[in-house]
Amino acid sequence: MNTSISAPDTARSGASADPLLQGLAAGPLYVDRRCYTDPRIFALEQRDIFAHTWQFIAHDSELKQAGDFRTTELAGEPVIAIRGADGQLRLFLNTCRHKGTLLVDAPAGQCEKMKCPYHHWTYDTQGGLISVPKVEAYGDRFRFAENGLVPVARFDVHAGMWFGCLDPDAPPLVEYLGPAASHLAEIGAYAGQELVALGAYRYSYDANWKLLMENTLDDYHAEYLHDYAFTQRAALFQMEGTSGFQEKEGSRFSLDLGIHGAFDQCDDIRTLTIQTLRERRLYLGIFPSFIALYNPVWDVTSFRVIEPVSVDKTNVLTYCLAPRSATEEQRRAIGERFHYSWGPGGRAGVDDIVVFSRVQKGLQARAGGRINIGRGIDRTDPQGGPADDHAVRALWKGWRQYMGVDEAAGAPTC
């Protein structure tokens, strides 16, 4: 399966008609550079996209015990997912009901209760307010039950992946995912087995959030930007006479490793199932900012969670996952392969981060023309070819729907 993106047809009606956005219309094959560089557009994205779409919060395996929590943001608003003493997982706004202080600042952890550092208002793991110092000063009107943490409007799970949404009128999660739901379920399980998160790491890059979404869905760059990495890989694994890169079944990925390489991916101890069981590469983008990845060559599953900070600053949380039944040795091998390619010092990721900052700087040249996303437009196959822009166009289709930009307007006439 080629790289693809779910750009829902359930975009809310009445999206922004901001004059700034209407001036961005460039047709379906082009993108105005200001979409990556204008802080005003970034603010509108937070309002019109991130406040109304389902976004990844956590993997179920991270939050199994009472008190397990993970914090993140939705449209710039701090939220916390926490497993209650009753076993239920809930998502709250991560803010004290007293003075609005950020209640929990750790990215993840485990707690028996949540105590605000400012005035020590304290909440249980089910969001209830349980303690207020010198509460009698508030008089008889104060009610503990009315001052618990505020739940986020929508919170649901699919294939072990928890998503949240601030908009109470957003479509249900499965409806929002549409046809992508079945593919996400395929990635979210390993031959019918439940996946567990082995770990996650966070990094930042100095460029717009959409560049990573585009990059992951763009095979066109791989053999050029990562040419040294593929050549190095070929030498490392004794792949004589090859660049370490090939095309197979509409997708591109590295060649099978040599028998006596740095590690042998075909070792029965390290490969949990035969390759033909999961032979399709799946790179699936869920609009606007979640990517689920499975690479059959590496036999590795990963998630990328894109967290926009500003128009030119982005945080990324990257997961490595494995089947729950995997032994410690198998988990170590999966982690080894993950780090080789997608880890902090991976052969491909560093190239991407460096080039993102160069792209962001180059985009400041406003007279440089529109960005072309028209590769493969004449193909009849809806999946497109391995180096086509079909998935990138789907990303921008979703962007225009939520931002209220007419896709047909502004298209070149020649």
HELIX and SHEET records of a PDB file:
HELIX    1   1 PRO A   19  GLN A   22  1                                   4    
HELIX    2   2 ARG A   34  THR A   37  1                                   4    
HELIX    3   3 PRO A   39  GLU A   45  1                                   7    
HELIX    4   4 GLN A   46  PHE A   50  3                                   5    
HELIX    5   5 ASP A   60  GLU A   62  5                                   3    
HELIX    6   6 VAL A  135  TYR A  138  5                                   4    
HELIX    7   7 PHE A  144  GLU A  146  5                                   3    
HELIX    8   8 LEU A  173  LEU A  177  1                                   5    
HELIX    9   9 ALA A  180  ILE A  187  1                                   8    
HELIX   10  10 TRP A  209  THR A  216  1                                   8    
HELIX   11  11 ALA A  222  LEU A  225  1                                   4    
HELIX   12  12 ASP A  227  LEU A  236  1                                  10    
HELIX   13  13 GLN A  275  ARG A  278  5                                   4    
HELIX   14  14 GLU A  328  SER A  341  1                                  14    
HELIX   15  15 GLY A  349  GLY A  362  1                                  14    
HELIX   16  16 ARG A  366  GLY A  368  5                                   3    
HELIX   17  17 HIS A  390  MET A  403  1                                  14    
SHEET    1   A 7 SER A   4  SER A   6  0                                        
SHEET    2   A 7 LEU A 282  ILE A 286  1                                        
SHEET    3   A 7 PHE A 290  ASN A 295 -1                                        
SHEET    4   A 7 VAL A 300  SER A 310 -1                                        
SHEET    5   A 7 LYS A 313  PRO A 323 -1                                        
SHEET    6   A 7 GLN A 193  TYR A 205 -1                                        
SHEET    7   A 7 ALA A 189  TYR A 190 -1                                        
SHEET    1   B 2 TYR A  30  VAL A  31  0                                        
SHEET    2   B 2 ILE A 371  ASN A 372 -1                                        
SHEET    1   C 3 GLN A  55  HIS A  59  0                                        
SHEET    2   C 3 MET A 161  CYS A 165 -1                                        
SHEET    3   C 3 ARG A 154  HIS A 158 -1                                        
SHEET    1   D 4 LEU A  89  LEU A  93  0                                        
SHEET    2   D 4 GLU A  77  ARG A  83 -1                                        
SHEET    3   D 4 ASP A  68  LEU A  74 -1                                        
SHEET    4   D 4 ALA A 108  GLN A 110 -1                                        
SHEET    1   E 3 LYS A 113  LYS A 115  0                                        
SHEET    2   E 3 THR A 122  ASP A 124 -1                                        
SHEET    3   E 3 LEU A 129  SER A 131 -1                                        
SHEET    1   F 2 GLN A 246  LYS A 248  0                                        
SHEET    2   F 2 SER A 251  PHE A 253 -1                                        
END                                                                             
